[in-house]
Amino acid sequence: MAEIVVVSDRADAGALVADEIAALVARRPDAVLGLATGSTPLPVYEALRPRLAGVDVSRVRGFALDEYVGIDPAHPESYRSVITREVVEPLGLDPARIRTPDGTLEGIEHHGEDYEEAIAHAGGVDLQILGIGTTGHIGFNEPGSSFASRTRVKTLTQRTREDNARFFDSIDDVPTHCITQGLGTILDARHLVLLAFGEGKAEAVAGAVEGPVTSSLPGSAIQLHPHVTVVVDEPAASRLAYADYYRYAYAHKPEWQGL
Ligand code: F6R
């Protein structure tokens, strides 16, 4: 099962996950990171800055989870721009080694396959950072996504477009489609780290961690993975039936185990 870590706030979550990533990069200078966008991973990227300062990160590679379809890559809210602004530039990564799925319309039918090939060529993702949507999506795998799915074009739910409207001038500007790693792609990563903050995520977190494994709640796919760490604040943990047990297990875990 996943290890559930209940932290006091976002900064603690960021520090915990950034420690793990910094240790990975120290062990493996050409580590392959799976990068999420949105608000959730920002404390991780922030906490990584001091930890990677002075570290040779020139060989670190990265793959974003998703991108909007049809958005100008130069648009400030394209995930290419977000990853450049929040991850590549502040951490001093080599932009040529960090990829996002190609959301340009021309040739879109092949972009998913190309992305899969690039991930395979890199040897797979070592550590995949995940947020979770209020619909239960991971990546942009909305309810109904196949657990075997690979990188492909998906239609965003209206709920997700509403949730993401805060990044745009109006909801009409939020793209209707995305290109996202599939659940099968995500499950191939060697370590999944899912973060969630705030009460608005409590239901999705409970469904993903404790609910039935169902494509109606795509985040529940994490239950099929052998190495998952779920890092949540108290409000996001508030609907977990076994929260006390998770706290107890984490407080008593043997030191040699790591995350
Ligand atoms: C982003 C992604 C999404 C988000 C999710 C939560 O690359 O794949 O699954 O993680 O929509 O978004 P935030 O973090 O903005 O609440």
Boltz pocket constraint, residues with backbone or C-beta under 6 A from the ligand:
constraints:
  - pocket:
      binder: B
      contacts: [[A, 35], [A, 36], [A, 37], [A, 38], [A, 39], [A, 40], [A, 41], [A, 65], [A, 66], [A, 130], [A, 131], [A, 132], [A, 133], [A, 134], [A, 137], [A, 138], [A, 139], [A, 140]]
      max_distance: 6.0
